[in-house]
Amino acid sequence: MNRNISIPETVLWRKDGNQVVLFDEERGEPYLLNETASRIWELCSNSMPVNEITAALMAEFEGDQQVIKTDTLTLLTLLEKKGLLRFSASVA
């Protein structure tokens, strides 16, 4: 998956220690991300394509690379379904 990610303007966030707190202004819902999900969110906030996010995580975390990739894509898909981020067109 080689798509860019954007964060809607209605989603506010801040880092709180090792965690990220998200707030969806449209729905009035807060979300607290654990340390690993927070790292993924930080990479998303830098407008990195999905494939670069997964590559960065594989370099940072020990473990099975396929599991890291699958878990990352699962989280990104969940965040998209909740309207907390958006996937854009594929990057060349």
C-alpha positions as CSV (number, residue, x, y, z in Angstrom):
1,M,0.0,0.0,0.0
2,N,1.7,3.1,-1.2
3,R,-0.8,5.9,-0.4
4,N,-0.4,9.1,1.5
5,I,-2.2,9.8,4.7
6,S,-3.8,13.1,5.8
7,I,-5.4,14.1,9.1
8,P,-8.7,15.9,8.8
9,E,-8.8,19.5,10.2
10,T,-11.5,18.4,12.6
11,V,-9.1,15.9,14.4
12,L,-7.0,17.6,17.1
13,W,-4.2,15.8,18.8
14,R,-1.4,16.2,21.2
15,K,1.4,14.1,22.7
16,D,1.1,13.3,26.4
17,G,4.2,11.4,27.5
18,N,4.5,8.3,25.3
19,Q,0.8,8.4,24.3
20,V,-1.1,10.5,21.8
21,V,-4.5,11.9,22.7
22,L,-6.9,12.5,19.7
23,F,-10.1,14.5,19.7
24,D,-12.6,14.3,16.9
25,E,-14.4,17.7,16.9
26,E,-17.1,16.5,14.6
27,R,-18.2,13.6,16.8
28,G,-17.0,15.0,20.1
29,E,-15.1,11.9,20.9
30,P,-11.6,11.6,22.5
31,Y,-9.2,8.7,21.8
32,L,-6.1,7.6,23.7
33,L,-3.5,5.8,21.6
34,N,-1.0,3.4,23.3
35,E,2.8,3.9,22.7
36,T,3.0,1.9,19.5
37,A,-0.1,3.4,18.0
38,S,1.1,6.9,19.0
39,R,4.4,6.3,17.1
40,I,2.3,5.3,14.0
41,W,0.2,8.5,14.5
42,E,3.3,10.7,14.7
43,L,4.6,9.2,11.4
44,C,1.1,9.9,9.9
45,S,1.3,13.5,11.0
46,N,4.5,13.9,8.9
47,S,2.6,13.1,5.7
48,M,4.6,9.9,5.1
49,P,3.3,7.4,2.6
50,V,2.0,4.2,4.2
51,N,4.9,2.1,2.8
52,E,7.4,4.5,4.5
53,I,5.6,4.3,7.8
54,T,5.7,0.6,7.8
55,A,9.4,0.6,6.8
56,A,10.2,3.1,9.6
57,L,8.4,0.9,12.1
58,M,10.2,-2.2,11.0
59,A,13.5,-0.4,11.5
60,E,12.5,0.8,15.0
61,F,10.8,-2.2,16.4
62,E,12.1,-5.8,16.8
63,G,9.8,-8.5,15.6
64,D,8.4,-10.3,12.6
65,Q,8.2,-7.7,9.8
66,Q,5.0,-9.2,8.4
67,V,3.3,-8.9,11.7
68,I,4.5,-5.2,12.1
69,K,3.2,-4.5,8.6
70,T,-0.1,-6.2,9.2
71,D,-0.7,-4.6,12.6
72,T,0.2,-1.1,11.2
73,L,-2.2,-1.5,8.2
74,T,-5.0,-2.8,10.6
75,L,-4.6,0.3,12.8
76,L,-4.5,2.7,9.9
77,T,-7.7,1.1,8.5
78,L,-9.4,1.4,11.8
79,L,-8.4,5.0,12.2
80,E,-9.7,5.7,8.7
81,K,-13.0,4.0,9.4
82,K,-13.4,6.2,12.5
83,G,-12.7,9.3,10.3
84,L,-9.5,10.1,12.2
85,L,-7.4,10.0,9.0
86,R,-7.8,9.7,5.3
87,F,-5.9,7.8,2.6
88,S,-5.2,9.7,-0.6
89,A,-4.3,8.4,-4.0
90,S,-1.4,6.1,-4.5
91,V,2.0,7.6,-4.7
92,A,4.2,6.8,-7.7
